[in-house]
Amino acid sequence: MIQFTELSESGHSHFAKDLFESAFPEEERPPFAAVRDREQSNFHFLVATINDDEPVGILTFWTFEEFAYIEHFAIDEEYRNLGFGKACILEFMNQYPDQVVLEIELPNTEQAEHRLEFYSDLGFEQNPLPYTQPSYYKNELAVPMLILSKYELDDEEFAEVVNVLYKEVYHFSQK
């Protein structure tokens, strides 16, 4: 059974840092220390464990009024393709039964296609409107991504999700 523990209470900071930095390209993640030390009450950095506190993955997310946003999710290589990713996401969706959204890269590689299939198999819908993730770093290019959600967003809902993400997560002002 999957257990989630806040990073600060888990004793697995080294595991979380290594997985965070190896699972996401630099342009798709802020520095680990910046994420670890976020103090917003609506942000959480969880470590997923099994058995007797054995870490298998990480999940960072935000809660907003209309939705929960999964910012980063990764399973350690040793535990991939064994059902732990599916178990983590299903457990998360049990805890947050309303709308859940996340970003994934465009399905331009085999790995990206697999990721889209993984989330689609869990019931996530691909929203057809274009989306670009602002850079976590100044003077870096934005990254084209897809927004996935538990149910397809209409244009107004999509715009609201993007506005919230840009403002609260990326501190990015649309001009």
Secondary structure, 3 states (H helix, E strand, C coil): CCEEEEHHHHCCHHHHHHHHHHHCCHHHCCCHHHHHCCCCCCEEEEEEEECCCEEEEEEEEEECCCCEEEEEEEECHHHCCCCHHHHHHHHHHHHCCCCEEEEEECCCCHHHHHHHHHHHHCCCEECCCCEEECCCCCCCCCEEEEEEECCCCCHHHHHHHHHHHHHHHCCCCCC
